[in-house]
């Protein structure tokens, strides 16, 4: 009886529990197949195939242990990109909610709308960060000339730059340039007022 197994085929399998991360003591060091074979207790061919499938471009921390890695400023790359134009504006309420919110920031493209209640319009930058996390990063964003959305030191401008959003501001007094956000605010107010009246919802629960 003849076996189908080739006697020259390498059958040196590693113990999974003995395989771990490979580190080096010097900068710009790359692991060779011979070193990997010896450390993982695998055959040379297996080590060579492993190296061909990896880049060895690990995150560089330092020569000595430190508590945090070097910061990268492209954390937003894992967020989906919305290749469309969104409009944003602030909706103001006459009643302070039980959560302490006095207004809400609206983001809409005319078909989809996201609403973020906030205690003050100065928190508009926080809502832009939340929107990019929850929904995605808009390619273009239209906003009015509110002071919270135009100053170089505002959180809104900081987030727009960090997320590489093409931000355009409407001309003062030209609300028609931000028509989708203005129209959506009117629709939301009407719907909220009707629903709260029909269901006898207290006015301080408008952001619930």
N, C-alpha and C positions, 0 to 999 in steps of 0.2 A: 504494500500500500504506500502510495506516494503522497506526501503532504504538499498542499498548495502554498505553504509558507516559504518564502525565499529566505534561506539561512543567512544571507548577507544583509537582510533588511534590519535596520536598527530598531530594537525593541526596548530601549532604556527609558522607561517612563519615570517622571519625577513624582515624588510624594507631594500632593497638593499642599500639605501643611507646611512644607519646607520652603515653598516659593513665597517670596516677599519682595518689597521694593528694593531697588538697587540704588545705592548712593555712593558718592565719591567725596574724597577729602580735599580735592583740588578743583579749582575753577576750570571750566572748558574741558572737562574730562569726559571721554566716551568709553563705554564698556566694550571690550572685545568679546568675540565669540568664545575664546578659550576661557576668559574670566567668568562669563555667564555660565558656561558648561560646568565649571568647577563649583561655582557658588550654588547653582540650582540642582546640581547632580543630574544633569541631562546630557544627552549625546551632543557632539559637536555640530552635527547637521541640524538638530533641533534648535540649538542656540543660534546658529546662523539664520535659520528661518525666522526665529523670533526677532532678531535684530533687523532683518529686512522689513518686518511688519511694523516696526516702531521708529520713532523719530529721535529719541533721546534728547528731546528739547523740553526738559522738565522746567518747572518754575524755579528760578534762582532765588534763594533766600539770602544766604550769607555763609561764610565759612564756619561760623559758630551758631548754635541754636538761638533763635530769636522768637518773640511771642507773636509776631505778625509778619505777613509777607509784604513785599513791596506793592504799593497801591497801583492799580491800573485804572484808567479813567474811561474805560469803554464797557462798563458793566451793563449798559443799556442794550448791547448788541443781541442779547437773548430775547428782547422784546420784539413783538411783531411790528413791522412797518406798515402804516396805512397810507397807501399811495393815492391819496385824495385830499381835498381841502375841507378842513373843519372850521367852524365858526364858534366863537366863545363870547359870552357876555355874563353879566351878573344880574341875578334876579333878587329883588329886595322884598322882604316881608314886613308888613306893618306890625306883626306880632312876634315877640321873641319866643322861640320854641322851648320846650322843657329841657332840651339839650343845650340851650344857650345860643342857638343859631339865629342869626338875624338876616341872612341872605344865602344864596346858593349860586355856584358857578355852573353854567350850562355849556356843554360841548355838543355840537350837532353838525352833521353834514347834510341835513335835510331829510334823511331817511332814518338815521339812528341818532338817539339823543341820550346823553349821560348827564346826571344831575348830582352835584356834590354840595350838600349843605355845609356852610361854614359860619363861624361866629362873627367874622368881619371880612370885608373884601380884601384886606391885606393878606389873607391866606390864599389868594388866587394861585400863587406859585405852588402851594402844596397840592391843590386840586389838579394842576397840570401833571405833577409827578404821579399822583394817584391814577389819573386817566391813562397815562402812558403805560402804567403797570397793569391796570385792569383790562384795558381795551387794546392799546397799541400806541405807537408814536406817529402822530399825523405828519404827513410830508409837508403840508402847508397849513398855517393857522392864521385866521383873521380875527383881530381883536380891536377894541376901540382904544381911545387915547386916555383911558383911566390911569391915574398916576401910579397905581399898583402894577401896571402892565407895560410901562414904558421906561422907567428909571433903570439905569445901568446896574444899580445895586439892589434891585428888587429880586425876590426869589423867582418871580415869573420869568424874567429875562434870563436869569441864571439857568433855570431848568430848560428853557427853550434853546439856549446855546449848547448846553451839555448834551441835549438829545438831538442836536442838529436839525431843529425844526425851522423851516423858512417862515418867519413871523412877519406879517404885514399888518399895519395899523390903518384904521379908517381915518378919513379927514374929520376934523372937529365939526360937529353939526351935521354930518352926512350919515345918518343912521341907516340909510338905504344901502350903504356899502357893507353893512353887517346884517343884512335883511333876514337871513336864515335864523340867526340866533334871536333877533328881535321877534320874529314871527313865532318861534318855538316858545319863547317866554310867554307870549300872549296865550298860546294854546294851553300851556301847562297851568297858567293861572286859572283859566276857565275850567279845565278839567278838575283841578284841585278844589275850586270853589263848589262846583257841582257835586263832586263826590262827598266832600265834607258836609254839605248841607243835606244830601239825601241819606247819609248814614249817621248823621248827628255826631260827627267827630269834633271834639274840642279844637279850637283854632290853634292852640299851642302844640298840637301834634302834627302840624303841617309838614314836618320833615321826617315823619315816621315811615 
